Amino acid sequence: MNPQALIIVDEPDILELLKMTLRGLSVDCITAETIEQAEQALKQQDFDFCLTDMRLPDGDGLDFVKALQKTKPDLPVAVITAHGNMDLAVQALKLGAFDFVSKPVKLRVLRDLVSTAVKLSPMKSDTKERRTRDQLLGETNIIKVLRGKISKLARSQAPVYISGESGTGKELVARLIHDLGVHGDKSFVPINCGAIPAELVESEFFGHKKGSFTGAVSDKEGLFQTAHGGTLFLDEVADLPLMMQVKLLRAIQEKTIRPVGGNEEVTVDVRILCATHQNLADCVQQGIFREDLFYRLNVIELAVPALREREADIPQLANHILQKLAGKNAIPCPKLNKEAMSALQHYQFPGNVRELENILERALTWVDGEIISADDLMLADELSVKTKTANESEQQNGVSLSVDDLGSQLEDQERQLITQALESTRWNKTAAAKKLGITFRALRYKVKKLNLE
């Protein structure tokens, strides 16, 4: 049996285009010209998805979307908006519509939308939601609520702004939203917006044509094209140059891009997820982030909690991380004694889950035996070093280092010390370990981790 669609449009030319397109995709459709007719059709049969115009003779498409979320919350509904009227499209997405298409309706955009809608059909079962519990660990209420939101957002194409401190797992959350969605088998393309030189941002996002600038020796696809059919995750989106923010906004609204040096626009079907540890609203107030792009990206905000807000999850997280590290290095998995676990649960973790991983990796390196004690965690040293480094940085530069910057500096110092010890002993690891005051196993682990071999 073909998928069943309910189309609510009162403009004959658009209705005919929709019917022809759906027929070509082997989708049967029932049409309605008013909300009243649509409601009658919904009482008479089940549908796989619904597509409605925003302005109808007897009501507003937004009101229809809102009502449908109460009566049939699992029925995917998309909206047709007038050209350039993005405010209504954003409102519809906030109310529960999974996507939108603008007039004049582009055939390829419509086909992509229908393809997604059919996969979202409530008549299709989906068992992928179990992945959230396996990957986003924890049993506190705050993390259970987050898992529930992720599962719900996976059924939408709406942009999501993932907020949270550094190290909380924002990219993991974005990847789960993608994996659980209908395009989970397509590309998930993460990009750190702050890591791309300003002069190359447009080329990286949209691609370029051969000869469009010095160094463009061949055509190159951009990240939007790489992510076509899937998800583009913009991490640290607040770092995008203002010039690029304008072009990103247009790409999201028009669902088309133009490669640098190109003459033709390319249609792209990409879901946008973004994140930053900064407060985007504050960035708007400061004039470094466009307000219109902020509202377009912030259709739905998903906050990822800090680790200190879910300390009851720390034992499960710590044991999982230790097992992963031990397996990676083919060594027996040590256990945390009672005092060590208590110390972790009372530590504030300014670097969140990423810092927990770093602390446990260091403890695994230095511990003698199979039991990790509170002393092996060196939490007092961790806090002392962070405070001292932050204070020195503030005095010198007026700014503080992030946890990531600090971790990188500590790793560089460790690499330098170990390299000096190895070189002074002509790479005799037994002698070098003795000189450093650590076990041979600890040195071997560090050499492997720091890629010194």
Order of alpha helices (4+ residues) and beta strands (2+ residues): beta-alpha-beta-alpha-beta-beta-beta-alpha-beta-alpha-beta-alpha-alpha-alpha-beta-alpha-beta-alpha-alpha-beta-alpha-beta-beta-beta-alpha-alpha-beta-alpha-beta-alpha-alpha-beta-alpha-alpha-alpha-alpha-alpha
